[in-house]
Amino acid sequence: MKRKRYTEGQIIQTLKQHEAGTPFKQLIQQTGISEQAFYRWKNKCGGMEVSDAKRLMALKEENRRLKTMVADLMLDNKILKDVNSKKVVKPAAKRKLVDYANERYAISTRQACRLLGRRESTRYYRPY
């Protein structure tokens, strides 16, 4: 059987039909889902309105985005602690620091330059 994807609105509407008195077997046949799927829906969305489900999904997305931001900031902090252990003055040494951060932490050259406060154009400059 082909797997279907139901929206939160459809799930909540199905659960409301069940609460209104529609027999369980009839709902399963109409929607084409298994009993396990119905009980999962009931655990996940039982007693919710459509607006509540939409708000829940928005909060989950925001939570995912914030977790990604925190992980990126923690990596940036780790790189800065590792690289900025001593003061570097010469441009060649600064380029080496960018290369080190680029290779060691598998970040892009642009991100390494941004973290270390270097311009990307100086990274590619080759003295004669």
C-alpha positions as CSV (number, residue, x, y, z in Angstrom):
1,M,0.0,0.0,0.0
2,K,1.3,3.5,-0.9
3,R,2.2,5.6,2.1
4,K,0.3,8.8,2.4
5,R,1.2,12.1,4.2
6,Y,-1.5,13.8,6.1
7,T,-1.5,17.4,7.3
8,E,-2.1,18.3,10.9
9,G,-5.5,19.7,9.9
10,Q,-6.5,16.4,8.4
11,I,-5.2,14.4,11.4
12,I,-7.1,16.7,13.8
13,Q,-10.3,16.5,11.7
14,T,-10.1,12.7,11.7
15,L,-9.7,12.6,15.5
16,K,-12.6,15.0,16.0
17,Q,-14.8,12.7,13.9
18,H,-13.8,9.8,16.2
19,E,-14.7,12.0,19.3
20,A,-18.0,12.9,17.6
21,G,-19.0,9.2,17.5
22,T,-17.8,7.9,14.1
23,P,-16.9,4.2,14.6
24,F,-13.1,3.4,14.8
25,K,-13.1,0.8,12.0
26,Q,-15.0,3.2,9.6
27,L,-12.4,6.0,10.2
28,I,-9.5,3.6,9.5
29,Q,-11.1,2.5,6.2
30,Q,-11.9,6.1,5.1
31,T,-8.4,7.4,5.8
32,G,-6.6,4.3,4.7
33,I,-4.4,4.1,7.8
34,S,-3.4,1.4,10.2
35,E,-4.6,1.1,13.8
36,Q,-1.1,2.0,15.0
37,A,-1.1,5.2,13.0
38,F,-4.4,6.2,14.4
39,Y,-3.2,5.7,18.0
40,R,0.0,7.6,17.2
41,W,-2.1,10.4,15.9
42,K,-4.2,10.3,19.0
43,N,-1.1,10.5,21.3
44,K,0.4,13.3,19.2
45,C,-2.6,15.5,18.5
46,G,-5.4,14.4,20.8
47,G,-7.4,17.4,22.1
48,M,-5.6,19.9,19.8
49,E,-7.0,22.4,17.5
50,V,-5.5,23.1,14.0
51,S,-4.0,26.4,15.3
52,D,-2.4,24.6,18.2
53,A,-0.8,22.1,15.8
54,K,0.4,24.8,13.5
55,R,1.9,26.7,16.4
56,L,3.6,23.4,17.6
57,M,5.1,22.9,14.2
58,A,6.4,26.5,14.1
59,L,7.9,26.0,17.6
60,K,9.6,22.8,16.5
61,E,11.1,24.6,13.5
62,E,12.3,27.5,15.6
63,N,13.8,25.0,18.1
64,R,15.7,23.2,15.3
65,R,17.0,26.6,14.0
66,L,18.1,27.7,17.5
67,K,19.9,24.4,18.1
68,T,21.8,24.8,14.9
69,M,22.8,28.3,15.8
70,V,24.1,27.2,19.3
71,A,26.1,24.4,17.7
72,D,27.7,26.8,15.2
73,L,28.5,29.3,18.0
74,M,30.1,26.5,20.1
75,L,32.2,25.4,17.2
76,D,33.3,29.1,16.6
77,N,34.2,29.4,20.3
78,K,36.2,26.2,20.2
79,I,38.1,27.3,17.1
80,L,38.9,30.7,18.6
81,K,40.2,29.2,21.8
82,D,42.4,26.8,19.8
83,V,43.8,29.3,17.3
84,N,44.1,32.5,19.4
85,S,46.5,30.9,22.0
86,K,49.2,33.4,21.1
87,K,49.4,36.7,19.3
88,V,50.3,36.6,15.6
89,V,51.7,39.7,13.9
90,K,53.1,38.7,10.5
91,P,50.7,38.3,7.5
92,A,52.2,34.9,6.6
93,A,51.5,33.6,10.0
94,K,47.9,34.9,9.9
95,R,47.4,33.1,6.6
96,K,48.7,29.9,8.2
97,L,46.2,30.3,11.0
98,V,43.4,30.5,8.5
99,D,44.7,27.4,6.8
100,Y,44.9,25.6,10.1
101,A,41.4,26.4,11.1
102,N,40.2,25.5,7.6
103,E,41.8,22.1,7.6
104,R,41.5,21.2,11.3
105,Y,37.8,22.0,11.8
106,A,36.6,21.4,8.2
107,I,35.1,24.9,7.8
108,S,35.1,27.0,4.7
109,T,37.8,29.6,4.1
110,R,35.2,32.3,4.3
111,Q,34.1,31.2,7.7
112,A,37.7,30.9,8.9
113,C,38.5,34.4,7.7
114,R,35.4,35.8,9.4
115,L,36.2,34.1,12.7
116,L,39.8,35.3,12.8
117,G,39.0,38.8,11.6
118,R,40.9,38.5,8.3
119,R,39.8,39.7,4.9
120,E,39.3,36.9,2.5
121,S,41.4,38.6,-0.2
122,T,44.5,38.6,2.1
123,R,44.1,34.8,2.4
124,Y,44.8,34.4,-1.4
125,Y,47.6,37.0,-1.6
126,R,50.9,35.5,-2.5
127,P,54.0,37.6,-1.9
128,Y,56.8,37.7,-4.5
